[in-house]
């Protein structure tokens, strides 16, 4: 019987490029932060009758037991029937994709217990650090390593993204890239609708092996002369709901979308250049530009990206000599600020606390020093 395997994946913050990165091949910068989801994969499913897969998570109020049925996981308890939601849906999809890959390769399926612990929530509420992405990446790595499948890093990322698109093809996968590669990342997304079609018609193995032409993941150096500060607005936001509202709008189907995407790509390109050339002022300018682009889109579409607290978060950072913006979908969750190294963060954190914003003690994860199993592209 395979030994238990524990793997962790970090959360993420979007620095620049939100929403435009939904377009295949359009860039964003994402950073992995040192809060983690940890998943342990083992074969211990005793005590659950005919269960073949058991999920025990601090994101759920009870263990959920499943049987395998024609490539899907079906809950044993009728009370758990219905479409799984949140973290459970992503865990289920990750296991189903790995199961299908093993079946296509003629490998056996084995009993599986997943034990999940999350550090990406604040007082039990999600903070916008990419918990769905982190739990998917950690689960894929734990399950494949538990089974002895020594996969390259890029294949593990691809499996995680395939697991995600089975649930929702809208999100870009930037969170998965950060959770997989760590550190500062320049990311361009593949066509997720094409991946979903590939899964349906060709299966997992052939979709993994096929070209993903728009995908790009490139490590970036951390910003010199600046430090990253993160504030939590105190209210969660649904990325999927905001993305769905945007893509259903007339604005998204009209000419304004093309202008936004073009301007966003210029902004991200400027930010990448600033990071690579250790130009802190250039990066601050890019973050301010990204804030203006999001604010303009928000005004046009009325998505509610800039809540009152997120606006105060950004204004406070500007008054302290930095630059700030919402991170990710907006509408709540977190905002990020970059401050010059000679500006103590205590003043900004005090301003935030006075405005009802919770400063988060976060650092950026170091990228792995070497990777015998993978290679970024």
N, C-alpha and C positions, 0 to 999 in steps of 0.2 A: 504494500500500500504506500502511495507517495507520502512524503513527509509534509507537514504543514508549512506553508510559505506565507510570510508577511511582507507586504509592500506598501509604501506610502507615496502619495502624489500631492504636490503643493497646489494651493489656490493661485489665482491670477488677478491682475488688474490690467485693464486696457489703458494704454497711455495716449495714443492718438489713432484715429482711423475707424472709430465706431461707425456702424451702419454702412459706410461705404465698403467695408471689408466683406459684407454680405455678397457683394458682386464677385464672381469668380475672377481670380487674378488681381484683385485690388488690394493694396497693402494696408497693414496696421502694425503698430508696435504694441506688444503685450509683455508683461513682466510677471514672473513667478514669485510668489511671496511665501514666507516661512510659516504658514499655517497649513496643516496637512489633513488629508483623509487617509486613514490606514485601513487596509483590507487584509484579512488573514483567510487563506484558502486551505481547507483541510477536508478529510474524508469522513469526519465524525457527524453522522446524521441520525444516530441512535435516538430512540424515544419519539420518533415522529412516524411510526407505522411504515407505510409504503413510500415515504419521502425519498426522492433522489437528489433534491437540492433544498438546502435550508438557508435562509437569510436571517441573521441576527444583527440588528443595527440599532445604534442609539438615535437614529433618525426615524425609527419606527417604534410603535408602542408595544409590539410583541413580535416574536419570531414568526416567520412565514415559511411554510413548507410547500414544496412543489413536487409534482411528478413530471416526467418528460413525456410529451405526447406529439408525435409527428413534427419534431423540430421546435416545439414551443414548450414553455414551462406553464403548467396549469396548477393553480393553488389547490391543495388538498381540502382545505376548509372552505365551504361555500361562502362563509362570511368574508373571505379574502378574494372572492371572485370579482370579476370586473377588471377593467383596464388598470394595471398598476400605475401609480403616479409618483412624481418626484424622484427621489433617489432610488426607490425600489424599481421604477420603470427602467432606469439606466442600468442598474445591476442585472435585472432580468435580461435586458437586451444584450449586454456584454456576454453573459453566459450563453445565450442562444447563438450568438455569432461564433463564439469559440466552439460550441458544440457542433455547429454546422460545418465549420472548417475541419474539425476532427473527423466527422462523418465523411466528408468529401475526400479526405486523405486515407480513409479506411482504418482510422484509429478508434479505439473503444471509448465509450462514455462511462464515467465513473461517478460514484456518489460524491457530493460536493457540499461543504458548508462554507458560507461566507460570513465572516464576522467583521463588522464595519464600525469604525469609530471616527467621528468628524470633529475637527478643530476649526471648522470654517463658519461656525455660527456664534452669534453674540446673544447670550441669555436665551438660547434655544431658537433664535430667529436668524435666518440667513442674512448675510451682510453684502452679498454681491461679489464674493471672492471665487465664484466658479465651482460651487460644490458638486454640481452635476458632472462637470468635466473631470474634476479631480477623482470622484468616486468611480467614474468609468475607467480612467487611466489606471488607477490603483487596482481595480478589479481585473482588468485585462492582464496586467502584469502578474498579479498574484495567481490567477487561474492558469495562465499559460506556463508560468514557472513551476507551479505545483504539478502540472501534468508533464513537466520535462520538455516543454516546447521552447527551445532556445531561439527566440525570435529577435531580429534586428529591431532597434528602437523605432525606425520608420514603420516597420510592419505593425508593431504594437500601437503606434499612433493611428495607422490606417484602420486597424480593427476597432479601436475606440471610436473613430469617426463613423465607421459603418454602423456600429451599435447606436450612435447618436442619430444618424439620418433615418434609421428605421422608426424612430420616435417622432422626429421633426427635422425636415431637411432645411429649415430656415437658418438656424445658427451657423456661424462660419466655421467653428472648430478652433478658433484662436485660443480658447481656454484649454482645449486638449493639447495644443502645441506647447503652451507654457507648462502644463503639468507634465509633459513628456520630456522636454528639453531643458527646462529650468532657465534661470537668468533672464536677460533681456533678449527678446526675440522679434525679428521682422518676419511677418507672416502674410502669406497670400493663400486664399482658400481655393480648393478645387470646386468643381460644379457638383453640388450635393444631390441635385435631382438626377444627374447622370449616374452618380454612385448608387442611388436607390434603384434606378432601372437596371444597373449592372447586377446588383444583388438579386433582383427578381428574376432576371433572365439567364445569368451566368453563374451565380453562386458566389460564395465568399472567396475561394482560392483564386478563381480566374479574375475576379474584380480586384483582389489584392495585387495580382501580378500585372494587370493592365496598366498602361500609362495613365497618370493623373496630371494632365498637362499644365493646369494652372497652379498646382500646389508648390509652395516654396516656404521653407523654414530656414531662417538664417540667424545664427547667434550674433548679438551686438555687444559692444563693450558697455559697461555701466557708465552713467554720466559723471564726468569729472567736475568738481567744483559745485555740485548740487547734492542735496539730500532729499529723499522722497518722504513725504508725509501723507498719511491716509486718515480720512475722517469718515465715520459712519453716520448717516443721516438719521438713523433710528427707525427707519421704515423700510421694509423689503419691497422689491419691485420684481415684476415678472418680465424677464427678457423676452420669452416666447410671445407673451401677449403684446408687448410693445412692438416687436418685430412684425407680428401679424397685422397690427393696426397700421404700421407704416406701409408695408407692402400691399395692403388692400386700399390705400389712399389714392386719390387722383394725382396727388403730387408725385408719388412713386412711379406712376405710369406716364408722367408728362416730361417736358423738357427740363424742368428744374432739377430732376434727379441726376441727369447727366452732368449738369454744372456742379452739383454738390460732390459727386463722385470724382470729377476732375480736380476740383479744388482740394478735396481731401487727399488725393494722391500726391499733389504738390506739397501739402503740409507734411505728410508722412515722409516723403522724400527729403524734405528739409530737416526733419527730426532725425532721420537716419544719418544724414550727413553730419549733423551737429554731434551726434554720439560718436561717430567714427573719427571726427576731427577734434574731439574734446572741446567743443565750443558751447559752454553753458548758456551764454546769451542767445545763441541760435536755437537751443532747445527750449528755453523759456518763451521765445517768440513763437515757436511752433505750437507749444501748448496753448498759448493765448489765441492763436489762429484757430486751433481745433475747437476751443470754447466758442468762438464767434460763429464758426460754421454750424456747430450743433444748435446754438441759440437761434440762428437764422432759420434752420430747418424746423426747429420746434415752433417758432412763430408762424411758419407757413402751414404746418400740418396740425398744430395744437395737440401734440402727443403728451405734453406735461412732463417733458424730460427734466426741466429745471424747476424742481420744487423750491419752496421758499428757503428751506434749509440748505439745499445744494447751492443756491445762489449766494446765500450768506457765507457758505464755506469758501466759495471762489473769491468773493469780494474780500474776505479776511486775509486770504493768502496774498492777494494783490497789495493790500495795505501794508503787508509785512515784507514787501519787496520780492515776492515770488510770483508764480503763475499756477493756475489751478483750473480744474474742469471736472465735470462728472466722469466717472470711470465706467465704461460699459454702456448699458442701455439707458441709464439715467432713470428718472421717475422715482428715485429713492436710492437705496443701497449706499454705495461709497462714492466719495470724491477724492481726487488726488491733488496734491500740491507739490511743486518743486521749489525749494528755497535755496538761495545762494549759501554756500558753506559758512560764510561769515555772519549769517543771520541765525541766531539761536531759535530752535523750534519752540521753545517754551512760550514765547509770546503768541505764536499762532495757536498753539494748543489751548492756551488760556482763552483766547478769543473764541475758538470753536466751542469749548466747554460752556462759555457764557451764552452761546447761541443754541445750546441743546444738541451739539454735535459731539460725538464720542471719538476722541483721537484713538486710533488703533496702533498698538505697538507692533509694527511689522517691519521685517527686513526682506531683502531680496535673496532668493536662494542662489547658491553658486551652481553653475553648470557642472555636470560630471567632468572630472579631470580627464577621463578617458572612457571610451565606449567600445568594448570589443563586440557589442551586439548591434550597433547601429551607426548611422551616419546621417547628419543633417544635409539637406539639399539647398 
